[in-house]
Amino acid sequence: MHTTMQDAPIGIPAVLRRAAALWSQRLIFDRTGDGLESSTIEQLLFDADALRQQLAAAGFREGDTATTLGWNSRDHLLSLLVVPAMGGVLHTANPRLPA
């Protein structure tokens, strides 16, 4: 469907490319059990690409489903970015929900 609003769909890869172009050295923070850790958006995107390569090497393909179980953390953010960008479906498991 062609519209006059934009020439390309906005998806996670496009958002990541824009973040890299505009704010690559901007700091992001993650609170861990050891305190506060920081990294740049550039480093986050580098790590996201490494995760993408690892998932692809393990056989993860478009249409596959992945589940995460973890705290809201930088590692969880990576999975939230990478899995949908690869065309996969990401489920976040919550063990506190009843069966």
N, CA, C and O atoms as CSV, one atom per row, in Angstrom:
chain,resi,resn,atom,element,x,y,z
A,1,MET,N,N,0.840,-1.175,0.000
A,1,MET,CA,C,0.000,0.000,0.000
A,1,MET,C,C,0.885,1.238,0.000
A,1,MET,O,O,1.747,1.385,0.867
A,2,HIS,N,N,0.686,2.101,-0.935
A,2,HIS,CA,C,1.476,3.329,-1.034
A,2,HIS,C,C,0.698,4.493,-0.417
A,2,HIS,O,O,-0.475,4.712,-0.718
A,3,THR,N,N,1.382,5.225,0.448
A,3,THR,CA,C,0.775,6.418,1.035
A,3,THR,C,C,1.702,7.599,0.819
A,3,THR,O,O,2.845,7.425,0.397
A,4,THR,N,N,1.228,8.775,1.101
A,4,THR,CA,C,2.062,9.968,0.961
A,4,THR,C,C,2.769,10.336,2.258
A,4,THR,O,O,3.526,11.306,2.296
A,5,MET,N,N,2.530,9.570,3.325
A,5,MET,CA,C,3.139,9.898,4.618
A,5,MET,C,C,4.637,9.581,4.647
A,5,MET,O,O,5.416,10.354,5.204
A,6,GLN,N,N,5.044,8.472,4.063
A,6,GLN,CA,C,6.453,8.055,4.101
A,6,GLN,C,C,6.718,7.106,2.953
A,6,GLN,O,O,5.801,6.462,2.444
A,7,ASP,N,N,7.997,7.019,2.537
A,7,ASP,CA,C,8.312,6.140,1.416
A,7,ASP,C,C,8.764,4.757,1.855
A,7,ASP,O,O,8.878,3.866,1.014
A,8,ALA,N,N,9.023,4.547,3.124
A,8,ALA,CA,C,9.498,3.239,3.599
A,8,ALA,C,C,8.816,2.916,4.922
A,8,ALA,O,O,8.501,3.812,5.705
A,9,PRO,N,N,8.591,1.634,5.161
A,9,PRO,CA,C,7.978,1.270,6.444
A,9,PRO,C,C,8.935,1.537,7.606
A,9,PRO,O,O,10.150,1.388,7.474
A,10,ILE,N,N,8.375,1.929,8.729
A,10,ILE,CA,C,9.190,2.140,9.919
A,10,ILE,C,C,9.189,0.840,10.710
A,10,ILE,O,O,8.148,0.386,11.185
A,11,GLY,N,N,10.352,0.258,10.840
A,11,GLY,CA,C,10.511,-0.970,11.613
A,11,GLY,C,C,11.716,-0.839,12.512
A,11,GLY,O,O,12.398,0.186,12.499
A,12,ILE,N,N,11.982,-1.858,13.287
A,12,ILE,CA,C,13.103,-1.809,14.222
A,12,ILE,C,C,14.431,-1.549,13.517
A,12,ILE,O,O,15.202,-0.720,14.002
A,13,PRO,N,N,14.747,-2.216,12.391
A,13,PRO,CA,C,16.034,-1.910,11.736
A,13,PRO,C,C,16.183,-0.437,11.354
A,13,PRO,O,O,17.263,0.135,11.501
A,14,ALA,N,N,15.104,0.180,10.863
A,14,ALA,CA,C,15.168,1.603,10.497
A,14,ALA,C,C,15.383,2.475,11.727
A,14,ALA,O,O,16.147,3.439,11.677
A,15,VAL,N,N,14.724,2.149,12.816
A,15,VAL,CA,C,14.888,2.909,14.058
A,15,VAL,C,C,16.322,2.771,14.572
A,15,VAL,O,O,16.911,3.749,15.034
A,16,LEU,N,N,16.882,1.575,14.497
A,16,LEU,CA,C,18.259,1.359,14.963
A,16,LEU,C,C,19.260,2.110,14.089
A,16,LEU,O,O,20.222,2.682,14.602
A,17,ARG,N,N,19.044,2.113,12.778
A,17,ARG,CA,C,19.945,2.867,11.890
A,17,ARG,C,C,19.900,4.358,12.217
A,17,ARG,O,O,20.932,5.029,12.221
A,18,ARG,N,N,18.711,4.868,12.490
A,18,ARG,CA,C,18.586,6.293,12.830
A,18,ARG,C,C,19.251,6.596,14.166
A,18,ARG,O,O,19.930,7.613,14.305
A,19,ALA,N,N,19.061,5.726,15.144
A,19,ALA,CA,C,19.718,5.917,16.443
A,19,ALA,C,C,21.234,5.938,16.280
A,19,ALA,O,O,21.922,6.754,16.893
A,20,ALA,N,N,21.744,5.038,15.451
A,20,ALA,CA,C,23.195,4.995,15.226
A,20,ALA,C,C,23.690,6.266,14.542
A,20,ALA,O,O,24.762,6.775,14.868
A,21,ALA,N,N,22.909,6.771,13.598
A,21,ALA,CA,C,23.323,7.964,12.865
A,21,ALA,C,C,23.283,9.223,13.723
A,21,ALA,O,O,24.141,10.095,13.585
A,22,LEU,N,N,22.292,9.323,14.608
A,22,LEU,CA,C,22.106,10.559,15.362
A,22,LEU,C,C,22.720,10.550,16.757
A,22,LEU,O,O,23.193,11.582,17.232
A,23,TRP,N,N,22.715,9.401,17.411
A,23,TRP,CA,C,23.067,9.375,18.828
A,23,TRP,C,C,24.041,8.263,19.197
A,23,TRP,O,O,23.945,7.711,20.293
A,24,SER,N,N,24.963,7.922,18.327
A,24,SER,CA,C,25.821,6.749,18.557
A,24,SER,C,C,26.611,6.831,19.865
A,24,SER,O,O,26.895,5.797,20.470
A,25,GLN,N,N,26.966,8.014,20.305
A,25,GLN,CA,C,27.774,8.143,21.527
A,25,GLN,C,C,26.942,8.489,22.760
A,25,GLN,O,O,27.495,8.715,23.836
A,26,ARG,N,N,25.640,8.529,22.612
A,26,ARG,CA,C,24.752,8.811,23.744
A,26,ARG,C,C,24.817,7.638,24.719
A,26,ARG,O,O,24.824,6.477,24.311
A,27,LEU,N,N,24.863,7.951,25.991
A,27,LEU,CA,C,24.953,6.893,26.999
A,27,LEU,C,C,23.589,6.316,27.337
A,27,LEU,O,O,22.587,7.029,27.383
A,28,ILE,N,N,23.573,5.015,27.571
A,28,ILE,CA,C,22.403,4.339,28.114
A,28,ILE,C,C,22.851,3.638,29.392
A,28,ILE,O,O,24.018,3.269,29.524
A,29,PHE,N,N,21.940,3.457,30.318
A,29,PHE,CA,C,22.291,2.912,31.624
A,29,PHE,C,C,21.468,1.680,31.935
A,29,PHE,O,O,20.322,1.550,31.505
A,30,ASP,N,N,22.071,0.779,32.690
A,30,ASP,CA,C,21.414,-0.447,33.124
A,30,ASP,C,C,21.738,-0.654,34.595
A,30,ASP,O,O,22.906,-0.669,34.983
A,31,ARG,N,N,20.705,-0.812,35.410
A,31,ARG,CA,C,20.923,-1.084,36.827
A,31,ARG,C,C,21.040,-2.588,37.005
A,31,ARG,O,O,20.127,-3.340,36.664
A,32,THR,N,N,22.166,-3.013,37.541
A,32,THR,CA,C,22.412,-4.436,37.771
A,32,THR,C,C,22.539,-4.669,39.267
A,32,THR,O,O,22.454,-3.730,40.058
A,33,GLY,N,N,22.741,-5.916,39.648
A,33,GLY,CA,C,22.953,-6.233,41.058
A,33,GLY,C,C,24.221,-5.598,41.604
A,33,GLY,O,O,24.364,-5.419,42.814
A,34,ASP,N,N,25.143,-5.258,40.708
A,34,ASP,CA,C,26.412,-4.640,41.113
A,34,ASP,C,C,26.377,-3.120,41.042
A,34,ASP,O,O,27.383,-2.470,41.325
A,35,GLY,N,N,25.257,-2.552,40.675
A,35,GLY,CA,C,25.167,-1.100,40.581
A,35,GLY,C,C,24.704,-0.668,39.210
A,35,GLY,O,O,23.955,-1.382,38.544
A,36,LEU,N,N,25.149,0.502,38.789
A,36,LEU,CA,C,24.744,1.096,37.522
A,36,LEU,C,C,25.851,0.886,36.498
A,36,LEU,O,O,27.011,1.202,36.760
A,37,GLU,N,N,25.491,0.352,35.327
A,37,GLU,CA,C,26.455,0.177,34.241
A,37,GLU,C,C,26.026,1.059,33.078
A,37,GLU,O,O,24.835,1.279,32.860
A,38,SER,N,N,26.997,1.558,32.341
A,38,SER,CA,C,26.665,2.403,31.191
A,38,SER,C,C,27.374,1.886,29.947
A,38,SER,O,O,28.420,1.242,30.027
A,39,SER,N,N,26.788,2.180,28.813
A,39,SER,CA,C,27.405,1.910,27.520
A,39,SER,C,C,26.806,2.904,26.539
A,39,SER,O,O,25.876,3.637,26.874
A,40,THR,N,N,27.338,2.922,25.340
A,40,THR,CA,C,26.814,3.828,24.325
A,40,THR,C,C,25.805,3.088,23.452
A,40,THR,O,O,25.742,1.858,23.452
A,41,ILE,N,N,25.034,3.850,22.725
A,41,ILE,CA,C,24.105,3.242,21.771
A,41,ILE,C,C,24.892,2.479,20.714
A,41,ILE,O,O,24.462,1.419,20.260
A,42,GLU,N,N,26.036,3.010,20.326
A,42,GLU,CA,C,26.894,2.312,19.363
A,42,GLU,C,C,27.273,0.918,19.878
A,42,GLU,O,O,27.226,-0.051,19.120
A,43,GLN,N,N,27.642,0.811,21.142
A,43,GLN,CA,C,28.001,-0.485,21.726
A,43,GLN,C,C,26.775,-1.393,21.804
A,43,GLN,O,O,26.881,-2.592,21.544
A,44,LEU,N,N,25.623,-0.844,22.155
A,44,LEU,CA,C,24.396,-1.633,22.198
A,44,LEU,C,C,24.099,-2.222,20.823
A,44,LEU,O,O,23.746,-3.396,20.714
A,45,LEU,N,N,24.239,-1.411,19.771
A,45,LEU,CA,C,23.967,-1.888,18.418
A,45,LEU,C,C,25.002,-2.904,17.969
A,45,LEU,O,O,24.672,-3.841,17.244
A,46,PHE,N,N,26.244,-2.733,18.387
A,46,PHE,CA,C,27.286,-3.720,18.094
A,46,PHE,C,C,26.921,-5.057,18.740
A,46,PHE,O,O,27.022,-6.107,18.105
A,47,ASP,N,N,26.499,-5.012,19.999
A,47,ASP,CA,C,26.105,-6.231,20.711
A,47,ASP,C,C,24.839,-6.841,20.112
A,47,ASP,O,O,24.688,-8.063,20.088
A,48,ALA,N,N,23.931,-5.995,19.629
A,48,ALA,CA,C,22.720,-6.497,18.981
A,48,ALA,C,C,23.084,-7.255,17.707
A,48,ALA,O,O,22.499,-8.299,17.418
A,49,ASP,N,N,24.045,-6.737,16.948
A,49,ASP,CA,C,24.472,-7.432,15.737
A,49,ASP,C,C,25.147,-8.758,16.081
A,49,ASP,O,O,24.965,-9.749,15.375
A,50,ALA,N,N,25.921,-8.777,17.158
A,50,ALA,CA,C,26.552,-10.032,17.584
A,50,ALA,C,C,25.489,-11.062,17.970
A,50,ALA,O,O,25.612,-12.238,17.628
A,51,LEU,N,N,24.441,-10.624,18.684
A,51,LEU,CA,C,23.359,-11.546,19.042
A,51,LEU,C,C,22.641,-12.031,17.793
A,51,LEU,O,O,22.288,-13.206,17.698
A,52,ARG,N,N,22.423,-11.144,16.842
A,52,ARG,CA,C,21.777,-11.535,15.583
A,52,ARG,C,C,22.581,-12.627,14.877
A,52,ARG,O,O,22.016,-13.605,14.389
A,53,GLN,N,N,23.886,-12.453,14.828
A,53,GLN,CA,C,24.746,-13.450,14.196
A,53,GLN,C,C,24.703,-14.784,14.939
A,53,GLN,O,O,24.677,-15.845,14.315
A,54,GLN,N,N,24.694,-14.730,16.272
A,54,GLN,CA,C,24.637,-15.961,17.064
A,54,GLN,C,C,23.313,-16.687,16.853
A,54,GLN,O,O,23.294,-17.909,16.706
A,55,LEU,N,N,22.210,-15.947,16.838
A,55,LEU,CA,C,20.903,-16.571,16.612
A,55,LEU,C,C,20.828,-17.183,15.215
A,55,LEU,O,O,20.319,-18.292,15.048
A,56,ALA,N,N,21.331,-16.465,14.217
A,56,ALA,CA,C,21.323,-16.993,12.848
A,56,ALA,C,C,22.176,-18.260,12.751
A,56,ALA,O,O,21.789,-19.224,12.091
A,57,ALA,N,N,23.326,-18.254,13.405
A,57,ALA,CA,C,24.198,-19.434,13.384
A,57,ALA,C,C,23.544,-20.618,14.085
A,57,ALA,O,O,23.806,-21.770,13.740
A,58,ALA,N,N,22.693,-20.337,15.070
A,58,ALA,CA,C,21.995,-21.406,15.791
A,58,ALA,C,C,20.757,-21.890,15.029
A,58,ALA,O,O,20.085,-22.825,15.465
A,59,GLY,N,N,20.457,-21.254,13.890
A,59,GLY,CA,C,19.344,-21.702,13.077
A,59,GLY,C,C,18.065,-20.911,13.225
A,59,GLY,O,O,17.037,-21.304,12.673
A,60,PHE,N,N,18.096,-19.801,13.959
A,60,PHE,CA,C,16.891,-18.968,14.121
A,60,PHE,C,C,16.609,-18.267,12.807
A,60,PHE,O,O,17.491,-17.625,12.235
A,61,ARG,N,N,15.361,-18.391,12.322
A,61,ARG,CA,C,14.977,-17.818,11.039
A,61,ARG,C,C,13.681,-17.027,11.160
A,61,ARG,O,O,12.989,-17.091,12.176
A,62,GLU,N,N,13.369,-16.288,10.114
A,62,GLU,CA,C,12.134,-15.506,10.071
A,62,GLU,C,C,10.943,-16.419,10.341
A,62,GLU,O,O,10.844,-17.510,9.780
A,63,GLY,N,N,10.050,-15.965,11.200
A,63,GLY,CA,C,8.868,-16.738,11.560
A,63,GLY,C,C,9.052,-17.610,12.789
A,63,GLY,O,O,8.073,-18.121,13.331
A,64,ASP,N,N,10.292,-17.791,13.241
A,64,ASP,CA,C,10.543,-18.578,14.450
A,64,ASP,C,C,10.109,-17.799,15.681
A,64,ASP,O,O,9.951,-16.579,15.640
A,65,THR,N,N,9.919,-18.523,16.773
A,65,THR,CA,C,9.503,-17.927,18.037
A,65,THR,C,C,10.594,-18.102,19.074
A,65,THR,O,O,11.201,-19.169,19.167
A,66,ALA,N,N,10.845,-17.067,19.848
A,66,ALA,CA,C,11.799,-17.126,20.958
A,66,ALA,C,C,11.087,-16.669,22.227
A,66,ALA,O,O,10.171,-15.848,22.178
A,67,THR,N,N,11.512,-17.202,23.344
A,67,THR,CA,C,10.954,-16.813,24.637
A,67,THR,C,C,12.083,-16.346,25.533
A,67,THR,O,O,13.152,-16.956,25.568
A,68,THR,N,N,11.847,-15.267,26.255
A,68,THR,CA,C,12.843,-14.798,27.217
A,68,THR,C,C,12.264,-14.889,28.618
A,68,THR,O,O,11.060,-14.748,28.833
A,69,LEU,N,N,13.147,-15.125,29.544
A,69,LEU,CA,C,12.791,-15.141,30.960
A,69,LEU,C,C,13.914,-14.413,31.673
A,69,LEU,O,O,15.011,-14.954,31.819
A,70,GLY,N,N,13.658,-13.214,32.111
A,70,GLY,CA,C,14.713,-12.454,32.756
A,70,GLY,C,C,14.214,-11.111,33.230
A,70,GLY,O,O,13.074,-10.718,32.980
A,71,TRP,N,N,15.093,-10.421,33.917
A,71,TRP,CA,C,14.792,-9.089,34.411
A,71,TRP,C,C,14.809,-8.095,33.266
A,71,TRP,O,O,15.337,-8.381,32.191
A,72,ASN,N,N,14.229,-6.923,33.503
A,72,ASN,CA,C,14.376,-5.827,32.554
A,72,ASN,C,C,15.827,-5.378,32.622
A,72,ASN,O,O,16.241,-4.717,33.574
A,73,SER,N,N,16.587,-5.741,31.610
A,73,SER,CA,C,18.024,-5.476,31.611
A,73,SER,C,C,18.475,-5.173,30.187
A,73,SER,O,O,17.700,-5.255,29.234
A,74,ARG,N,N,19.725,-4.828,30.075
A,74,ARG,CA,C,20.319,-4.567,28.766
A,74,ARG,C,C,20.246,-5.815,27.892
A,74,ARG,O,O,19.947,-5.720,26.701
A,75,ASP,N,N,20.517,-6.977,28.469
A,75,ASP,CA,C,20.451,-8.223,27.701
A,75,ASP,C,C,19.031,-8.487,27.208
A,75,ASP,O,O,18.830,-8.961,26.090
A,76,HIS,N,N,18.057,-8.179,28.048
A,76,HIS,CA,C,16.670,-8.359,27.631
A,76,HIS,C,C,16.327,-7.369,26.524
A,76,HIS,O,O,15.618,-7.718,25.579
A,77,LEU,N,N,16.822,-6.139,26.632
A,77,LEU,CA,C,16.613,-5.141,25.588
A,77,LEU,C,C,17.173,-5.638,24.259
A,77,LEU,O,O,16.551,-5.447,23.213
A,78,LEU,N,N,18.340,-6.273,24.294
A,78,LEU,CA,C,18.921,-6.798,23.059
A,78,LEU,C,C,17.974,-7.786,22.385
A,78,LEU,O,O,17.777,-7.732,21.171
A,79,SER,N,N,17.392,-8.684,23.169
A,79,SER,CA,C,16.467,-9.660,22.579
A,79,SER,C,C,15.208,-8.971,22.049
A,79,SER,O,O,14.658,-9.386,21.029
A,80,LEU,N,N,14.747,-7.919,22.739
A,80,LEU,CA,C,13.563,-7.185,22.287
A,80,LEU,C,C,13.813,-6.470,20.958
A,80,LEU,O,O,12.880,-6.249,20.186
A,81,LEU,N,N,15.056,-6.114,20.692
A,81,LEU,CA,C,15.408,-5.463,19.439
A,81,LEU,C,C,15.690,-6.470,18.328
A,81,LEU,O,O,15.221,-6.307,17.201
A,82,VAL,N,N,16.451,-7.502,18.646
A,82,VAL,CA,C,16.989,-8.401,17.622
A,82,VAL,C,C,15.955,-9.386,17.083
A,82,VAL,O,O,15.826,-9.541,15.868
A,83,VAL,N,N,15.229,-10.043,17.959
A,83,VAL,CA,C,14.312,-11.099,17.497
A,83,VAL,C,C,13.268,-10.546,16.518
A,83,VAL,O,O,13.115,-11.110,15.434
A,84,PRO,N,N,12.545,-9.470,16.851
A,84,PRO,CA,C,11.585,-8.938,15.867
A,84,PRO,C,C,12.266,-8.403,14.602
A,84,PRO,O,O,11.708,-8.509,13.510
A,85,ALA,N,N,13.471,-7.828,14.744
A,85,ALA,CA,C,14.182,-7.317,13.571
A,85,ALA,C,C,14.550,-8.445,12.618
A,85,ALA,O,O,14.685,-8.224,11.415
A,86,MET,N,N,14.713,-9.660,13.153
A,86,MET,CA,C,15.006,-10.832,12.317
A,86,MET,C,C,13.730,-11.457,11.753
A,86,MET,O,O,13.791,-12.450,11.028
A,87,GLY,N,N,12.580,-10.880,12.084
A,87,GLY,CA,C,11.319,-11.423,11.597
A,87,GLY,C,C,10.742,-12.496,12.497
A,87,GLY,O,O,9.818,-13.212,12.112
A,88,GLY,N,N,11.290,-12.604,13.698
A,88,GLY,CA,C,10.810,-13.600,14.650
A,88,GLY,C,C,9.770,-13.020,15.586
A,88,GLY,O,O,9.495,-11.820,15.584
A,89,VAL,N,N,9.203,-13.902,16.384
A,89,VAL,CA,C,8.208,-13.517,17.377
A,89,VAL,C,C,8.830,-13.713,18.741
A,89,VAL,O,O,9.378,-14.778,19.027
A,90,LEU,N,N,8.753,-12.701,19.587
A,90,LEU,CA,C,9.348,-12.774,20.921
A,90,LEU,C,C,8.252,-12.812,21.976
A,90,LEU,O,O,7.371,-11.953,22.009
A,91,HIS,N,N,8.320,-13.825,22.838
A,91,HIS,CA,C,7.412,-13.927,23.979
A,91,HIS,C,C,8.238,-13.724,25.238
A,91,HIS,O,O,9.316,-14.300,25.381
A,92,THR,N,N,7.738,-12.915,26.137
A,92,THR,CA,C,8.401,-12.779,27.426
A,92,THR,C,C,7.618,-13.632,28.432
A,92,THR,O,O,6.437,-13.395,28.684
A,93,ALA,N,N,8.291,-14.608,28.986
A,93,ALA,CA,C,7.640,-15.528,29.930
A,93,ALA,C,C,7.526,-14.852,31.290
A,93,ALA,O,O,8.425,-14.121,31.708
A,94,ASN,N,N,6.424,-15.101,31.971
A,94,ASN,CA,C,6.220,-14.575,33.302
A,94,ASN,C,C,5.838,-15.738,34.210
A,94,ASN,O,O,4.698,-16.202,34.175
A,95,PRO,N,N,6.774,-16.210,35.018
A,95,PRO,CA,C,6.477,-17.382,35.860
A,95,PRO,C,C,5.496,-17.076,36.993
A,95,PRO,O,O,5.020,-17.995,37.660
A,96,ARG,N,N,5.190,-15.796,37.217
A,96,ARG,CA,C,4.252,-15.448,38.281
A,96,ARG,C,C,2.791,-15.587,37.865
A,96,ARG,O,O,1.896,-15.547,38.710
A,97,LEU,N,N,2.550,-15.748,36.572
A,97,LEU,CA,C,1.177,-15.904,36.115
A,97,LEU,C,C,0.707,-17.332,36.391
A,97,LEU,O,O,1.491,-18.274,36.273
A,98,PRO,N,N,-0.543,-17.497,36.751
A,98,PRO,CA,C,-1.037,-18.861,36.983
A,98,PRO,C,C,-1.123,-19.633,35.674
A,98,PRO,O,O,-1.241,-19.050,34.597
A,99,ALA,N,N,-1.061,-20.956,35.789
A,99,ALA,CA,C,-1.126,-21.817,34.610
A,99,ALA,C,C,-2.414,-21.571,33.861
A,99,ALA,O,O,-2.660,-22.201,32.833
